[in-house]
Amino acid sequence: MIIVINSKSSKITFCPGPGAVVNDWFTNQNEYFGRGDKEYSIIKRKTLNWIKRKSGQDIVIPISGSGTTAATVALNSFLTGKVLIINTGYYAKRWINYVKNSKLSIQFDIISYDEFINKKNLKKKYNWLIFVYVETANCRKYDIKKVSKIARKTKTKILLDATASIGLENNHNLADVMFFSSCKGLLGPTGLGFIAFKNKIKYHNSKDFWFNLDTHKNSKYTLGYNCIASLYGIKKNHELYKKRILYASRFLKKYSVNKFSIPKIGVPLKFFLKNKIKSNQNLIFYQPRENPGYEVIFLLGIIKYNKKNIKEFLNKIIVSNLLIK
């Protein structure tokens, strides 16, 4: 077997995704095909079983594209009746706008996260609740336990955007259906989205080839076979890489805003940097889609370093550049 060595080992991406390129991606690469290839079938089954455990769901279906691609398929396959969307920020607004402009035969309402939590009970019966667990635009994690507790009182099913939480945060099993991507917390390369759901949840198939969930379930097109192989390679060391992310997160939280719960993948800095550190050949910093009002450092790009190296470059690159007021 030929092992591909990452020659750009010095590059660090302080972004929510994609994260670092790691050699684990390459250790199981081969010429794969989706039909009649027994080796690929075994790798795919083991990889999806790993993702099932991470997601707390019974069924996982890979979809070519991104988490957003998986989201549109999920919205078209599961949503029926009355839907409530919790507005948590940028990505929740994406699904609000999608539902508004789609041809889905549903009725929907919108509620802010704080209003939803403070209500504690839903006076209106809904079939589905759309909820974003982690919003990377404002570096905020929302309370899935509280959301689930309120939803269960009226037997409202939860459709969860787990794109920035899968593989790192807990309690994904509280969702009925969820979507996410191969990068971010799963630590794989970009290229695949996933839909995961419970056995008891029924879906309806669109007449549109792409929005038809069976199109993806039955692999009716060429999938990212080598992306599946990369995830198969990453799974054996995933817990080690997760510990490195948590170490870096705890290290920087000494300087962070703590008004709300912060996701494991990132830290909002309490003090602005002296000068905005510019991206260059070896450093890429996050440019949020919405400005949260402070510097946000995401930590998926540090997984290929040990604790000593992580501490050294966080001190050199970030802590030494903090503007202490």
HURA-V293366 format. One record per helix or strand of 2 or more residues. SS is the DSSP state (hx for helix, st for strand). FROM is the first residue (numbers start at 1). TO is the last residue. If there is no record, write none. Layout:
# HURA-V293366
ss:SS from:FROM to:TO
ss:SS from:FROM to:TO
This chain:
# HURA-V293366
ss:st from:12 to:14
ss:hx from:23 to:25
ss:hx from:38 to:55
ss:st from:59 to:64
ss:hx from:67 to:78
ss:st from:81 to:87
ss:hx from:90 to:101
ss:st from:106 to:112
ss:hx from:113 to:119
ss:st from:128 to:132
ss:st from:134 to:135
ss:st from:140 to:141
ss:hx from:144 to:153
ss:st from:157 to:161
ss:hx from:172 to:174
ss:st from:177 to:181
ss:hx from:184 to:186
ss:st from:192 to:197
ss:hx from:213 to:217
ss:hx from:225 to:255
ss:st from:266 to:269
ss:st from:283 to:285
ss:st from:296 to:298
ss:hx from:300 to:302
ss:hx from:307 to:317
ss:hx from:319 to:321
